[in-house]
Amino acid sequence: MLKRLNQPITANKVLVIADCEHDFTQRLPQWLNIESNQLLVLSSTNASVTQPYGCLVRNIILAIYEKGIDQIYLIAPEEQASPTFNQQILLNKFENDGIDQELIDTLEYSRIINKDVLTWLKGPDGDVDDVLKSSVTLLENHPLIPKRVIIEAFTVNTITGHFTSISSKKTEEDIC
């Protein structure tokens, strides 16, 4: 586990929501000092959780109750590259695949995703710390996630493996 927890590994697994754009999930067991069989990893852009009743939250809730998860860590790299999201290129690709503007307008009109389709596909904007804080708040306040579950967010230096807690902005060494 993170050194700051300073407790032995229990039989329960740890759930990590990790940024899907970076290839560091293989290093997570080493960084967290946990056996890989006790680690469950779900991926999300910027390690963000944006929809309280979306598939990601459903998987989190099921993991808590079916896999015995009692700790959730949201982990994203310290340095996030600016997204290279070009709406027009995506719209052109949609059109090439037979998805026309009328369908997009229908989805937006029906309010299925509570925002316009392109904004939803782009994902959250902003500083990685703010995105992680918002995600933690969403999970901590979700009515189906028990208060006993520890939910924390960290950025990680992908070169050194050092974690920084988002809530306290202290590094792993400062917390020990």
Beta strands, then each sheet from edge to edge (+ up, - down):
strand 1: 14-19
strand 2: 39-44
strand 3: 71-77
strand 4: 150-156
strand 5: 163-165
sheet 1: 2+ 1+ 3+ 4+ 5-
end
